[in-house]
Amino acid sequence: MTTLSGAARVSEVRGWLQAHPYVADALLALGTFVAVLIGAATQPHSADGRPHFGEREVHAQTLLLAALSCSTLVMRRRMPLPVLCCTTFFTVLGLVMDLNTGAPSDQRAVLSIATVVALYTVCARTDRSTSWRVGAATVLVITGAAMLFGARPWFAQENLGILGWSGLAAAVGDAVRSRRAFVDAIQERAERAERTREEEARRRVAEERMRIARELHDVVAHHIALVNVQAGVASHVLDKRPDQAKQALAHVREASRHALDELQSTVGLLRQSGDPAAPTEPAPGLGVLDELVEGFVRAGLTVELDLPAQTSPLPSAVDLTAYRVVQEALTNVQKHVGTGAHAWVRIARDRTSLEVTVFDDGGGQAQQAAVTGSGLGLRGMRERAAALHGSCEAGPLEDGGFRVHVRLPLQAAAEEGKSA
């Protein structure tokens, strides 16, 4: 409990210092000033070979230069390069000037502590090229001044210490900058990946909603059109030919039952995996195209079907799309032309594609289905074909009637089925 409390307290203090950077830099400047004074008052060369603290007098000139140099560190974050220039200037000034006070030259070498802090700041907050150029120049200047005007001989430990600490400050600053850039890059990639996942999820949801909307439109439009036609026939012949009216009502009942079954299967796609009433029937395809055409024939539409023999099974997506295209095209004929039309359905298949063509004679008149209708059926057919990298062409014929031609590539659909 004590350890956790101490860690929480340290984290709280760190957060407060990050929120008040000038206070943190003022504390750093004060600590650096104290370190300079301790170094200046320490006797490094004693008879027993060990340093002794507080045995040397700190001269007023050294104290003044230390105060001026360390005070500039308060602005190290806002103006890193000017602060480095100031600390370097005061360090070199302390090494070069003949103070005529009897202060040993190794006492003034501790002024480089402020320069080391400023150099670290520059290397940590600028780019690599700038940090290496500025770092090399600073190391050469203060090390050269120390070896020329500092402690004797020129390779004294004080001079080598300035070289080591300044070089280490530049290297550590550059490493900290590189690590920050690496962490920022990882965070940016993670955020970008998260945005990409969210966009992909939204795209998949939109595609699924569009697919279900197409299925519902195809099912409802087809069966309701048949129900409407058969109900009209039953109403027309109810009094004079009750047997035919009864037959039409039976067709209405059968069409409505098929509509309910397909609606149940389509809406079942929205169920969760654990729901008890999941659909078990396969999706319709060209294998049951005869039943679809028979329903239109019973409604009074003349349909000729040209369906080649199945040599090999079609990809499920192509099979369903071809069935829905025929269903929607015949529904449009039933809706916009009526029972007096003659329609043809032709299915052609080769090694690379499946072609579905549905056209009618317009009941002897020019058809304007694309104009008078809502256009949702044609748009649904185009979307289905585009989803399988196919094409859909639809338009009126010169002699009257309407033609729908859809081409579905088999290879692209098979690859999509494998990837799914």
Buried (B, 14 or more C-beta within 10 A) or exposed (E): EEEEEEEEEEEEEEEEBEEEEEEBBBEBBBBBBEBBBBBBBBBBBEEEEEEBEEEBEBBEBBBEBBBBBBBBBBBBBEEBBEBBBBBBBBBBBBBEEEBEEEBBBBBBBBBBBBBBBBBBBBBBBBEEEBBBEBBEEBBEBBBBBBBEBBBEEEEBEBBBBBBBBBBBBBBBBBEBBEEEEEEEEEEEEEEEEEEEEEEEEEEEEEEEEEBBBBBBBBBBBBBBBBBBBBBBBBEEBBEEBEEBBEBBBEBBEBBBEBBEBBBEBBBBEEEEEEEEEEBEEEBBBBBEBEEBBEBBEBBBBBBEBEBEEEEEEBBBBBBBBBBBBBBBBBBBBBBBBEBEBBBBBBBEBEEEBBBBBBBBBBBEEEBEBBEEBEEBBBBBBBBBBEBBBBBBEBEBBEEBBBBBBBBBBBEBBBEBEEEE
